[in-house]
Amino acid sequence: MALTSKLLAPFIGASIMASEEGYDDVAEQCILGLSNELQLADLQKTVVSEIDKLSAMDDDTFNDHLAKAGEFITDKEAVLLICLDVLAADGVISVDELSNYFAFADILGLSDNRASQIFDDFVDEMDDLVIEVEDNN
């Protein structure tokens, strides 16, 4: 099954919610870029709707929702990479965002080793990406 806005929206929405900035101009530009790259004209509208839905959920419902959404994903590595792209849209990967990245990998059924490889490859390709090594809270 091809990646559709409906399949991607829970993971993109969760990635945006995991960032400290939330759905800001940077996130919006990232989603517009993904929309063009993936040729999904309705991606932004679908993600904004999904963020509203996710925001109303408690933690258990949120986790169950992502787990159920993950069952329909066939290209799990592509979705994890899209999540990483959203998490890094502001040029920084925080400790919390990295933790969420590995949680998304787990939900998608990818091993920590494979998720680490995907992350390392992503970092190698990104110029000026800052990875926080301490939680600032």
N, CA, C and O atoms as CSV, one atom per row, in Angstrom:
chain,resi,resn,atom,element,x,y,z
A,1,MET,N,N,0.841,-1.178,0.000
A,1,MET,CA,C,0.000,0.000,0.000
A,1,MET,C,C,0.890,1.247,0.000
A,1,MET,O,O,1.848,1.342,0.766
A,2,ALA,N,N,0.562,2.168,-0.847
A,2,ALA,CA,C,1.325,3.408,-0.970
A,2,ALA,C,C,1.099,4.283,0.259
A,2,ALA,O,O,0.103,4.145,0.969
A,3,LEU,N,N,2.035,5.175,0.487
A,3,LEU,CA,C,1.891,6.122,1.579
A,3,LEU,C,C,0.862,7.174,1.188
A,3,LEU,O,O,0.968,7.801,0.134
A,4,THR,N,N,-0.114,7.355,2.033
A,4,THR,CA,C,-1.159,8.348,1.806
A,4,THR,C,C,-1.153,9.345,2.957
A,4,THR,O,O,-0.551,9.094,4.001
A,5,SER,N,N,-1.811,10.453,2.765
A,5,SER,CA,C,-1.908,11.458,3.825
A,5,SER,C,C,-2.544,10.869,5.072
A,5,SER,O,O,-2.104,11.141,6.190
A,6,LYS,N,N,-3.568,10.069,4.882
A,6,LYS,CA,C,-4.272,9.468,6.021
A,6,LYS,C,C,-3.358,8.526,6.811
A,6,LYS,O,O,-3.434,8.480,8.039
A,7,LEU,N,N,-2.502,7.780,6.123
A,7,LEU,CA,C,-1.577,6.879,6.805
A,7,LEU,C,C,-0.451,7.638,7.511
A,7,LEU,O,O,-0.033,7.259,8.605
A,8,LEU,N,N,0.029,8.696,6.889
A,8,LEU,CA,C,1.150,9.458,7.444
A,8,LEU,C,C,0.751,10.423,8.552
A,8,LEU,O,O,1.547,10.687,9.453
A,9,ALA,N,N,-0.453,10.948,8.502
A,9,ALA,CA,C,-0.873,12.014,9.410
A,9,ALA,C,C,-0.692,11.695,10.894
A,9,ALA,O,O,-0.237,12.571,11.630
A,10,PRO,N,N,-1.022,10.487,11.380
A,10,PRO,CA,C,-0.808,10.242,12.809
A,10,PRO,C,C,0.660,10.365,13.224
A,10,PRO,O,O,0.959,10.888,14.298
A,11,PHE,N,N,1.568,9.891,12.386
A,11,PHE,CA,C,2.989,9.945,12.732
A,11,PHE,C,C,3.567,11.339,12.546
A,11,PHE,O,O,4.387,11.777,13.352
A,12,ILE,N,N,3.158,12.036,11.507
A,12,ILE,CA,C,3.621,13.412,11.324
A,12,ILE,C,C,3.051,14.300,12.426
A,12,ILE,O,O,3.761,15.131,12.993
A,13,GLY,N,N,1.764,14.118,12.725
A,13,GLY,CA,C,1.137,14.894,13.796
A,13,GLY,C,C,1.813,14.650,15.139
A,13,GLY,O,O,2.066,15.591,15.892
A,14,ALA,N,N,2.107,13.387,15.439
A,14,ALA,CA,C,2.788,13.059,16.693
A,14,ALA,C,C,4.198,13.649,16.717
A,14,ALA,O,O,4.672,14.080,17.768
A,15,SER,N,N,4.861,13.668,15.576
A,15,SER,CA,C,6.202,14.259,15.492
A,15,SER,C,C,6.148,15.757,15.755
A,15,SER,O,O,7.011,16.304,16.441
A,16,ILE,N,N,5.150,16.408,15.218
A,16,ILE,CA,C,5.000,17.851,15.447
A,16,ILE,C,C,4.695,18.113,16.917
A,16,ILE,O,O,5.236,19.042,17.517
A,17,MET,N,N,3.832,17.292,17.487
A,17,MET,CA,C,3.487,17.472,18.900
A,17,MET,C,C,4.680,17.178,19.812
A,17,MET,O,O,4.758,17.708,20.920
A,18,ALA,N,N,5.604,16.339,19.352
A,18,ALA,CA,C,6.796,15.999,20.145
A,18,ALA,C,C,7.801,17.143,20.179
A,18,ALA,O,O,8.632,17.221,21.084
A,19,SER,N,N,7.722,18.026,19.194
A,19,SER,CA,C,8.671,19.142,19.171
A,19,SER,C,C,8.227,20.213,20.161
A,19,SER,O,O,7.037,20.352,20.446
A,20,GLU,N,N,9.168,20.949,20.669
A,20,GLU,CA,C,8.858,21.993,21.644
A,20,GLU,C,C,8.061,23.135,21.023
A,20,GLU,O,O,7.307,23.818,21.716
A,21,GLU,N,N,8.224,23.338,19.734
A,21,GLU,CA,C,7.575,24.457,19.059
A,21,GLU,C,C,6.144,24.152,18.644
A,21,GLU,O,O,5.350,25.077,18.471
A,22,GLY,N,N,5.795,22.892,18.481
A,22,GLY,CA,C,4.466,22.531,18.015
A,22,GLY,C,C,4.301,22.889,16.545
A,22,GLY,O,O,5.272,22.952,15.791
A,23,TYR,N,N,3.060,23.122,16.156
A,23,TYR,CA,C,2.789,23.432,14.756
A,23,TYR,C,C,3.021,24.920,14.521
A,23,TYR,O,O,2.112,25.736,14.672
A,24,ASP,N,N,4.238,25.254,14.153
A,24,ASP,CA,C,4.619,26.634,13.891
A,24,ASP,C,C,4.956,26.781,12.408
A,24,ASP,O,O,4.691,25.883,11.610
A,25,ASP,N,N,5.543,27.923,12.051
A,25,ASP,CA,C,5.897,28.165,10.645
A,25,ASP,C,C,6.898,27.144,10.113
A,25,ASP,O,O,6.815,26.742,8.952
A,26,VAL,N,N,7.838,26.725,10.950
A,26,VAL,CA,C,8.838,25.743,10.525
A,26,VAL,C,C,8.165,24.412,10.220
A,26,VAL,O,O,8.447,23.786,9.199
A,27,ALA,N,N,7.274,23.983,11.110
A,27,ALA,CA,C,6.551,22.724,10.885
A,27,ALA,C,C,5.676,22.827,9.640
A,27,ALA,O,O,5.596,21.885,8.851
A,28,GLU,N,N,5.031,23.958,9.468
A,28,GLU,CA,C,4.175,24.153,8.299
A,28,GLU,C,C,4.992,24.054,7.002
A,28,GLU,O,O,4.560,23.414,6.043
A,29,GLN,N,N,6.160,24.682,6.976
A,29,GLN,CA,C,7.010,24.620,5.789
A,29,GLN,C,C,7.509,23.193,5.541
A,29,GLN,O,O,7.615,22.754,4.396
A,30,CYS,N,N,7.810,22.486,6.611
A,30,CYS,CA,C,8.246,21.095,6.484
A,30,CYS,C,C,7.129,20.252,5.860
A,30,CYS,O,O,7.378,19.452,4.958
A,31,ILE,N,N,5.902,20.436,6.346
A,31,ILE,CA,C,4.762,19.674,5.826
A,31,ILE,C,C,4.500,20.035,4.368
A,31,ILE,O,O,4.186,19.161,3.561
A,32,LEU,N,N,4.626,21.304,4.028
A,32,LEU,CA,C,4.440,21.707,2.635
A,32,LEU,C,C,5.497,21.059,1.750
A,32,LEU,O,O,5.193,20.607,0.646
A,33,GLY,N,N,6.735,21.011,2.228
A,33,GLY,CA,C,7.800,20.348,1.477
A,33,GLY,C,C,7.529,18.866,1.302
A,33,GLY,O,O,7.713,18.320,0.213
A,34,LEU,N,N,7.092,18.211,2.372
A,34,LEU,CA,C,6.750,16.787,2.275
A,34,LEU,C,C,5.577,16.568,1.329
A,34,LEU,O,O,5.555,15.603,0.565
A,35,SER,N,N,4.612,17.465,1.387
A,35,SER,CA,C,3.449,17.378,0.513
A,35,SER,C,C,3.869,17.402,-0.956
A,35,SER,O,O,3.383,16.616,-1.769
A,36,ASN,N,N,4.779,18.316,-1.276
A,36,ASN,CA,C,5.284,18.399,-2.658
A,36,ASN,C,C,6.110,17.183,-3.027
A,36,ASN,O,O,5.934,16.604,-4.099
A,37,GLU,N,N,7.017,16.797,-2.131
A,37,GLU,CA,C,7.908,15.673,-2.404
A,37,GLU,C,C,7.141,14.360,-2.579
A,37,GLU,O,O,7.467,13.552,-3.449
A,38,LEU,N,N,6.126,14.160,-1.749
A,38,LEU,CA,C,5.358,12.915,-1.787
A,38,LEU,C,C,4.136,13.003,-2.703
A,38,LEU,O,O,3.409,12.027,-2.888
A,39,GLN,N,N,3.930,14.179,-3.263
A,39,GLN,CA,C,2.791,14.436,-4.150
A,39,GLN,C,C,1.464,14.097,-3.466
A,39,GLN,O,O,0.625,13.371,-3.999
A,40,LEU,N,N,1.314,14.660,-2.255
A,40,LEU,CA,C,0.099,14.469,-1.462
A,40,LEU,C,C,-0.503,15.838,-1.185
A,40,LEU,O,O,-0.185,16.477,-0.183
A,41,ALA,N,N,-1.369,16.279,-2.076
A,41,ALA,CA,C,-1.920,17.631,-2.004
A,41,ALA,C,C,-2.685,17.893,-0.711
A,41,ALA,O,O,-2.741,19.036,-0.257
A,42,ASP,N,N,-3.273,16.870,-0.112
A,42,ASP,CA,C,-4.086,17.054,1.084
A,42,ASP,C,C,-3.322,16.814,2.385
A,42,ASP,O,O,-3.934,16.750,3.451
A,43,LEU,N,N,-2.006,16.681,2.319
A,43,LEU,CA,C,-1.228,16.323,3.505
A,43,LEU,C,C,-1.359,17.359,4.619
A,43,LEU,O,O,-1.621,16.993,5.765
A,44,GLN,N,N,-1.186,18.622,4.311
A,44,GLN,CA,C,-1.228,19.651,5.349
A,44,GLN,C,C,-2.584,19.666,6.044
A,44,GLN,O,O,-2.643,19.694,7.273
A,45,LYS,N,N,-3.654,19.647,5.295
A,45,LYS,CA,C,-4.993,19.662,5.873
A,45,LYS,C,C,-5.219,18.427,6.739
A,45,LYS,O,O,-5.801,18.523,7.819
A,46,THR,N,N,-4.768,17.287,6.274
A,46,THR,CA,C,-4.945,16.031,7.005
A,46,THR,C,C,-4.129,16.029,8.290
A,46,THR,O,O,-4.605,15.557,9.322
A,47,VAL,N,N,-2.904,16.551,8.241
A,47,VAL,CA,C,-2.050,16.604,9.428
A,47,VAL,C,C,-2.627,17.566,10.469
A,47,VAL,O,O,-2.646,17.240,11.656
A,48,VAL,N,N,-3.095,18.733,10.055
A,48,VAL,CA,C,-3.673,19.693,10.996
A,48,VAL,C,C,-4.893,19.080,11.684
A,48,VAL,O,O,-5.075,19.239,12.891
A,49,SER,N,N,-5.705,18.397,10.931
A,49,SER,CA,C,-6.867,17.716,11.503
A,49,SER,C,C,-6.433,16.634,12.490
A,49,SER,O,O,-7.039,16.471,13.549
A,50,GLU,N,N,-5.392,15.906,12.140
A,50,GLU,CA,C,-4.876,14.844,13.016
A,50,GLU,C,C,-4.297,15.424,14.307
A,50,GLU,O,O,-4.476,14.843,15.378
A,51,ILE,N,N,-3.609,16.554,14.218
A,51,ILE,CA,C,-3.060,17.195,15.418
A,51,ILE,C,C,-4.193,17.556,16.375
A,51,ILE,O,O,-4.074,17.357,17.584
A,52,ASP,N,N,-5.283,18.082,15.839
A,52,ASP,CA,C,-6.435,18.413,16.679
A,52,ASP,C,C,-6.964,17.159,17.379
A,52,ASP,O,O,-7.292,17.189,18.565
A,53,LYS,N,N,-7.040,16.069,16.634
A,53,LYS,CA,C,-7.529,14.807,17.180
A,53,LYS,C,C,-6.574,14.281,18.259
A,53,LYS,O,O,-7.009,13.883,19.340
A,54,LEU,N,N,-5.273,14.283,17.955
A,54,LEU,CA,C,-4.272,13.777,18.903
A,54,LEU,C,C,-4.225,14.618,20.175
A,54,LEU,O,O,-4.028,14.082,21.266
A,55,SER,N,N,-4.402,15.913,20.044
A,55,SER,CA,C,-4.340,16.833,21.195
A,55,SER,C,C,-5.428,16.535,22.222
A,55,SER,O,O,-5.257,16.807,23.410
A,56,ALA,N,N,-6.534,15.982,21.768
A,56,ALA,CA,C,-7.652,15.695,22.661
A,56,ALA,C,C,-7.522,14.333,23.350
A,56,ALA,O,O,-8.350,13.990,24.195
A,57,MET,N,N,-6.502,13.560,23.002
A,57,MET,CA,C,-6.355,12.203,23.541
A,57,MET,C,C,-5.492,12.186,24.794
A,57,MET,O,O,-4.562,12.979,24.940
A,58,ASP,N,N,-5.825,11.251,25.707
A,58,ASP,CA,C,-4.922,11.008,26.828
A,58,ASP,C,C,-3.771,10.138,26.322
A,58,ASP,O,O,-3.815,9.656,25.190
A,59,ASP,N,N,-2.749,9.934,27.142
A,59,ASP,CA,C,-1.542,9.223,26.703
A,59,ASP,C,C,-1.825,7.813,26.201
A,59,ASP,O,O,-1.287,7.404,25.172
A,60,ASP,N,N,-2.663,7.067,26.913
A,60,ASP,CA,C,-2.954,5.689,26.505
A,60,ASP,C,C,-3.686,5.646,25.171
A,60,ASP,O,O,-3.357,4.835,24.306
A,61,THR,N,N,-4.667,6.506,25.003
A,61,THR,CA,C,-5.420,6.562,23.746
A,61,THR,C,C,-4.511,6.988,22.606
A,61,THR,O,O,-4.588,6.448,21.503
A,62,PHE,N,N,-3.647,7.964,22.879
A,62,PHE,CA,C,-2.678,8.450,21.903
A,62,PHE,C,C,-1.787,7.299,21.436
A,62,PHE,O,O,-1.609,7.095,20.235
A,63,ASN,N,N,-1.225,6.547,22.390
A,63,ASN,CA,C,-0.346,5.423,22.057
A,63,ASN,C,C,-1.085,4.334,21.290
A,63,ASN,O,O,-0.553,3.779,20.328
A,64,ASP,N,N,-2.296,4.030,21.708
A,64,ASP,CA,C,-3.107,3.021,21.006
A,64,ASP,C,C,-3.412,3.465,19.577
A,64,ASP,O,O,-3.382,2.661,18.646
A,65,HIS,N,N,-3.701,4.743,19.420
A,65,HIS,CA,C,-4.005,5.296,18.098
A,65,HIS,C,C,-2.794,5.151,17.161
A,65,HIS,O,O,-2.943,4.747,16.007
A,66,LEU,N,N,-1.612,5.480,17.659
A,66,LEU,CA,C,-0.401,5.342,16.843
A,66,LEU,C,C,-0.116,3.875,16.530
A,66,LEU,O,O,0.265,3.537,15.409
A,67,ALA,N,N,-0.299,3.015,17.512
A,67,ALA,CA,C,-0.062,1.584,17.289
A,67,ALA,C,C,-0.996,1.048,16.213
A,67,ALA,O,O,-0.577,0.281,15.347
A,68,LYS,N,N,-2.242,1.446,16.266
A,68,LYS,CA,C,-3.216,0.997,15.260
A,68,LYS,C,C,-2.853,1.560,13.885
A,68,LYS,O,O,-2.941,0.855,12.880
A,69,ALA,N,N,-2.447,2.828,13.845
A,69,ALA,CA,C,-2.040,3.447,12.573
A,69,ALA,C,C,-0.824,2.731,12.005
A,69,ALA,O,O,-0.722,2.547,10.792
A,70,GLY,N,N,0.101,2.325,12.878
A,70,GLY,CA,C,1.315,1.640,12.439
A,70,GLY,C,C,1.043,0.300,11.785
A,70,GLY,O,O,1.843,-0.159,10.970
A,71,GLU,N,N,-0.067,-0.336,12.123
A,71,GLU,CA,C,-0.424,-1.626,11.536
A,71,GLU,C,C,-0.653,-1.535,10.031
A,71,GLU,O,O,-0.495,-2.526,9.318
A,72,PHE,N,N,-1.021,-0.364,9.550
A,72,PHE,CA,C,-1.351,-0.190,8.142
A,72,PHE,C,C,-0.177,0.317,7.305
A,72,PHE,O,O,-0.296,0.465,6.088
A,73,ILE,N,N,0.947,0.580,7.952
A,73,ILE,CA,C,2.128,1.092,7.263
A,73,ILE,C,C,2.947,-0.077,6.725
A,73,ILE,O,O,3.344,-0.968,7.475
A,74,THR,N,N,3.191,-0.063,5.433
A,74,THR,CA,C,4.025,-1.118,4.845
A,74,THR,C,C,5.481,-0.681,4.721
A,74,THR,O,O,6.384,-1.502,4.879
A,75,ASP,N,N,5.720,0.586,4.441
A,75,ASP,CA,C,7.090,1.091,4.322
A,75,ASP,C,C,7.463,1.801,5.621
A,75,ASP,O,O,7.509,3.029,5.689
A,76,LYS,N,N,7.725,1.006,6.635
A,76,LYS,CA,C,7.952,1.513,7.984
A,76,LYS,C,C,9.194,2.409,8.072
A,76,LYS,O,O,9.188,3.407,8.792
A,77,GLU,N,N,10.250,2.055,7.348
A,77,GLU,CA,C,11.465,2.867,7.387
A,77,GLU,C,C,11.233,4.239,6.769
A,77,GLU,O,O,11.768,5.236,7.255
A,78,ALA,N,N,10.446,4.300,5.711
A,78,ALA,CA,C,10.139,5.589,5.085
A,78,ALA,C,C,9.358,6.473,6.046
A,78,ALA,O,O,9.617,7.673,6.138
A,79,VAL,N,N,8.408,5.889,6.757
A,79,VAL,CA,C,7.616,6.667,7.714
A,79,VAL,C,C,8.498,7.152,8.859
A,79,VAL,O,O,8.366,8.293,9.304
A,80,LEU,N,N,9.392,6.299,9.335
A,80,LEU,CA,C,10.300,6.722,10.408
A,80,LEU,C,C,11.204,7.858,9.941
A,80,LEU,O,O,11.477,8.787,10.700
A,81,LEU,N,N,11.662,7.788,8.714
A,81,LEU,CA,C,12.497,8.856,8.156
A,81,LEU,C,C,11.701,10.155,8.008
A,81,LEU,O,O,12.240,11.240,8.225
A,82,ILE,N,N,10.443,10.051,7.646
A,82,ILE,CA,C,9.586,11.234,7.559
A,82,ILE,C,C,9.415,11.841,8.951
A,82,ILE,O,O,9.472,13.061,9.105
A,83,CYS,N,N,9.205,11.001,9.961
A,83,CYS,CA,C,9.108,11.493,11.343
A,83,CYS,C,C,10.385,12.234,11.735
A,83,CYS,O,O,10.334,13.306,12.338
A,84,LEU,N,N,11.507,11.657,11.391
A,84,LEU,CA,C,12.791,12.275,11.713
A,84,LEU,C,C,12.946,13.612,11.001
A,84,LEU,O,O,13.455,14.574,11.576
A,85,ASP,N,N,12.511,13.667,9.764
A,85,ASP,CA,C,12.568,14.916,9.007
A,85,ASP,C,C,11.744,16.000,9.700
A,85,ASP,O,O,12.170,17.153,9.777
A,86,VAL,N,N,10.572,15.635,10.202
A,86,VAL,CA,C,9.715,16.593,10.905
A,86,VAL,C,C,10.357,16.997,12.236
A,86,VAL,O,O,10.381,18.178,12.582
A,87,LEU,N,N,10.872,16.020,12.974
A,87,LEU,CA,C,11.503,16.315,14.262
A,87,LEU,C,C,12.702,17.244,14.107
A,87,LEU,O,O,12.977,18.060,14.987
A,88,ALA,N,N,13.415,17.119,12.988
A,88,ALA,CA,C,14.630,17.916,12.762
A,88,ALA,C,C,14.375,19.169,11.930
A,88,ALA,O,O,15.325,19.847,11.539
A,89,ALA,N,N,13.131,19.485,11.655
A,89,ALA,CA,C,12.803,20.608,10.773
A,89,ALA,C,C,13.380,21.932,11.259
A,89,ALA,O,O,13.705,22.804,10.453
A,90,ASP,N,N,13.508,22.084,12.575
A,90,ASP,CA,C,14.037,23.338,13.119
A,90,ASP,C,C,15.556,23.329,13.240
A,90,ASP,O,O,16.147,24.289,13.735
A,91,GLY,N,N,16.189,22.248,12.789
A,91,GLY,CA,C,17.647,22.168,12.822
A,91,GLY,C,C,18.216,21.636,14.120
A,91,GLY,O,O,19.434,21.600,14.299
A,92,VAL,N,N,17.332,21.217,15.041
A,92,VAL,CA,C,17.753,20.709,16.346
A,92,VAL,C,C,16.976,19.437,16.654
A,92,VAL,O,O,15.769,19.355,16.426
A,93,ILE,N,N,17.695,18.447,17.177
A,93,ILE,CA,C,17.054,17.245,17.714
A,93,ILE,C,C,17.302,17.270,19.218
A,93,ILE,O,O,18.435,17.125,19.675
A,94,SER,N,N,16.232,17.455,19.976
A,94,SER,CA,C,16.361,17.486,21.433
A,94,SER,C,C,16.356,16.057,21.984
A,94,SER,O,O,16.061,15.099,21.270
A,95,VAL,N,N,16.683,15.943,23.244
A,95,VAL,CA,C,16.657,14.651,23.911
A,95,VAL,C,C,15.252,14.057,23.846
A,95,VAL,O,O,15.084,12.871,23.561
A,96,ASP,N,N,14.248,14.887,24.112
A,96,ASP,CA,C,12.861,14.414,24.068
A,96,ASP,C,C,12.459,13.981,22.657
A,96,ASP,O,O,11.776,12.972,22.485
A,97,GLU,N,N,12.884,14.745,21.654
A,97,GLU,CA,C,12.568,14.372,20.272
A,97,GLU,C,C,13.242,13.059,19.891
A,97,GLU,O,O,12.649,12.235,19.194
A,98,LEU,N,N,14.459,12.866,20.338
A,98,LEU,CA,C,15.161,11.617,20.060
A,98,LEU,C,C,14.457,10.446,20.737
A,98,LEU,O,O,14.344,9.365,20.160
A,99,SER,N,N,13.997,10.661,21.932
A,99,SER,CA,C,13.243,9.631,22.646
A,99,SER,C,C,11.961,9.289,21.884
A,99,SER,O,O,11.606,8.118,21.753
A,100,ASN,N,N,11.281,10.300,21.389
A,100,ASN,CA,C,10.070,10.073,20.599
A,100,ASN,C,C,10.385,9.348,19.297
A,100,ASN,O,O,9.617,8.489,18.863
A,101,TYR,N,N,11.493,9.684,18.681
A,101,TYR,CA,C,11.916,9.012,17.454
A,101,TYR,C,C,12.021,7.502,17.690
A,101,TYR,O,O,11.512,6.706,16.902
A,102,PHE,N,N,12.687,7.120,18.782
A,102,PHE,CA,C,12.836,5.695,19.072
A,102,PHE,C,C,11.505,5.059,19.477
A,102,PHE,O,O,11.293,3.871,19.238
A,103,ALA,N,N,10.611,5.835,20.086
A,103,ALA,CA,C,9.269,5.325,20.388
A,103,ALA,C,C,8.507,5.064,19.087
A,103,ALA,O,O,7.804,4.060,18.971
A,104,PHE,N,N,8.646,5.970,18.101
A,104,PHE,CA,C,7.999,5.756,16.804
A,104,PHE,C,C,8.557,4.503,16.133
A,104,PHE,O,O,7.806,3.724,15.546
A,105,ALA,N,N,9.865,4.311,16.220
A,105,ALA,CA,C,10.489,3.113,15.644
A,105,ALA,C,C,9.908,1.861,16.278
A,105,ALA,O,O,9.600,0.891,15.586
A,106,ASP,N,N,9.761,1.884,17.589
A,106,ASP,CA,C,9.193,0.737,18.302
A,106,ASP,C,C,7.760,0.478,17.853
A,106,ASP,O,O,7.391,-0.666,17.589
A,107,ILE,N,N,6.959,1.517,17.764
A,107,ILE,CA,C,5.573,1.383,17.315
A,107,ILE,C,C,5.514,0.800,15.908
A,107,ILE,O,O,4.626,0.008,15.591
A,108,LEU,N,N,6.461,1.196,15.075
A,108,LEU,CA,C,6.500,0.708,13.693
A,108,LEU,C,C,7.128,-0.684,13.586
A,108,LEU,O,O,7.147,-1.278,12.508
A,109,GLY,N,N,7.632,-1.193,14.686
A,109,GLY,CA,C,8.215,-2.532,14.681
A,109,GLY,C,C,9.644,-2.598,14.180
A,109,GLY,O,O,10.102,-3.652,13.740
A,110,LEU,N,N,10.348,-1.482,14.243
A,110,LEU,CA,C,11.747,-1.447,13.825
A,110,LEU,C,C,12.644,-1.561,15.049
A,110,LEU,O,O,12.353,-0.983,16.096
A,111,SER,N,N,13.712,-2.292,14.918
A,111,SER,CA,C,14.634,-2.484,16.035
A,111,SER,C,C,15.378,-1.187,16.345
A,111,SER,O,O,15.492,-0.299,15.500
A,112,ASP,N,N,15.876,-1.101,17.567
A,112,ASP,CA,C,16.691,0.060,17.941
A,112,ASP,C,C,17.931,0.166,17.061
A,112,ASP,O,O,18.353,1.265,16.703
A,113,ASN,N,N,18.515,-0.987,16.711
A,113,ASN,CA,C,19.702,-0.972,15.838
A,113,ASN,C,C,19.372,-0.367,14.485
A,113,ASN,O,O,20.116,0.474,13.980
A,114,ARG,N,N,18.261,-0.790,13.895
A,114,ARG,CA,C,17.883,-0.256,12.574
A,114,ARG,C,C,17.533,1.228,12.686
A,114,ARG,O,O,17.913,2.021,11.825
A,115,ALA,N,N,16.816,1.604,13.738
A,115,ALA,CA,C,16.473,3.012,13.950
A,115,ALA,C,C,17.739,3.847,14.123
A,115,ALA,O,O,17.817,4.968,13.620
A,116,SER,N,N,18.722,3.311,14.826
A,116,SER,CA,C,19.999,4.012,15.005
A,116,SER,C,C,20.721,4.192,13.671
A,116,SER,O,O,21.305,5.246,13.417
A,117,GLN,N,N,20.684,3.180,12.830
A,117,GLN,CA,C,21.314,3.279,11.506
A,117,GLN,C,C,20.637,4.358,10.666
A,117,GLN,O,O,21.306,5.159,10.012
A,118,ILE,N,N,19.307,4.371,10.688
A,118,ILE,CA,C,18.561,5.378,9.933
A,118,ILE,C,C,18.905,6.769,10.458
A,118,ILE,O,O,19.109,7.697,9.675
A,119,PHE,N,N,18.970,6.916,11.777
A,119,PHE,CA,C,19.305,8.192,12.391
A,119,PHE,C,C,20.714,8.631,12.007
A,119,PHE,O,O,20.931,9.780,11.622
A,120,ASP,N,N,21.670,7.709,12.115
A,120,ASP,CA,C,23.063,8.036,11.770
A,120,ASP,C,C,23.195,8.463,10.313
A,120,ASP,O,O,23.908,9.422,10.017
A,121,ASP,N,N,22.525,7.771,9.406
A,121,ASP,CA,C,22.556,8.139,7.985
A,121,ASP,C,C,21.944,9.526,7.773
A,121,ASP,O,O,22.453,10.319,6.981
A,122,PHE,N,N,20.863,9.811,8.475
A,122,PHE,CA,C,20.201,11.107,8.378
A,122,PHE,C,C,21.141,12.217,8.845
A,122,PHE,O,O,21.286,13.244,8.183
A,123,VAL,N,N,21.773,11.994,9.993
A,123,VAL,CA,C,22.698,12.995,10.557
A,123,VAL,C,C,23.867,13.232,9.608
A,123,VAL,O,O,24.301,14.371,9.431
A,124,ASP,N,N,24.379,12.166,8.996
A,124,ASP,CA,C,25.492,12.297,8.059
A,124,ASP,C,C,25.130,13.163,6.855
A,124,ASP,O,O,25.994,13.832,6.288
A,125,GLU,N,N,23.861,13.152,6.466
A,125,GLU,CA,C,23.419,13.906,5.286
A,125,GLU,C,C,23.007,15.339,5.616
A,125,GLU,O,O,22.918,16.180,4.720
A,126,MET,N,N,22.756,15.622,6.892
A,126,MET,CA,C,22.277,16.952,7.276
A,126,MET,C,C,23.441,17.862,7.630
A,126,MET,O,O,24.330,17.487,8.395
A,127,ASP,N,N,23.424,19.043,7.072
A,127,ASP,CA,C,24.404,20.062,7.445
A,127,ASP,C,C,23.854,20.856,8.623
A,127,ASP,O,O,22.675,21.210,8.647
A,128,ASP,N,N,24.700,21.127,9.581
A,128,ASP,CA,C,24.362,22.016,10.696
A,128,ASP,C,C,23.237,21.517,11.611
A,128,ASP,O,O,22.608,22.325,12.295
A,129,LEU,N,N,22.972,20.220,11.639
A,129,LEU,CA,C,21.977,19.687,12.560
A,129,LEU,C,C,22.587,19.629,13.956
A,129,LEU,O,O,23.672,19.082,14.148
A,130,VAL,N,N,21.878,20.200,14.926
A,130,VAL,CA,C,22.329,20.201,16.308
A,130,VAL,C,C,21.601,19.085,17.045
A,130,VAL,O,O,20.376,18.975,16.991
A,131,ILE,N,N,22.383,18.264,17.734
A,131,ILE,CA,C,21.806,17.195,18.538
A,131,ILE,C,C,22.113,17.505,19.983
A,131,ILE,O,O,23.270,17.488,20.403
A,132,GLU,N,N,21.057,17.791,20.749
A,132,GLU,CA,C,21.238,18.108,22.160
A,132,GLU,C,C,21.567,16.816,22.903
A,132,GLU,O,O,20.926,15.788,22.689
A,133,VAL,N,N,22.549,16.876,23.757
A,133,VAL,CA,C,22.952,15.685,24.495
A,133,VAL,C,C,22.432,15.702,25.933
A,133,VAL,O,O,22.564,14.702,26.639
A,134,GLU,N,N,21.850,16.802,26.379
A,134,GLU,CA,C,21.278,16.904,27.703
A,134,GLU,C,C,19.894,17.486,27.602
A,134,GLU,O,O,19.614,18.321,26.742
A,135,ASP,N,N,19.029,17.037,28.490
A,135,ASP,CA,C,17.699,17.602,28.597
A,135,ASP,C,C,17.815,18.951,29.297
A,135,ASP,O,O,18.375,19.033,30.390
A,136,ASN,N,N,17.295,20.007,28.681
A,136,ASN,CA,C,17.407,21.351,29.249
A,136,ASN,C,C,16.425,21.625,30.377
A,136,ASN,O,O,16.463,22.696,30.983
A,137,ASN,N,N,15.555,20.681,30.665
A,137,ASN,CA,C,14.545,20.891,31.725
A,137,ASN,C,C,15.066,20.537,33.076
A,137,ASN,O,O,14.345,20.657,34.067
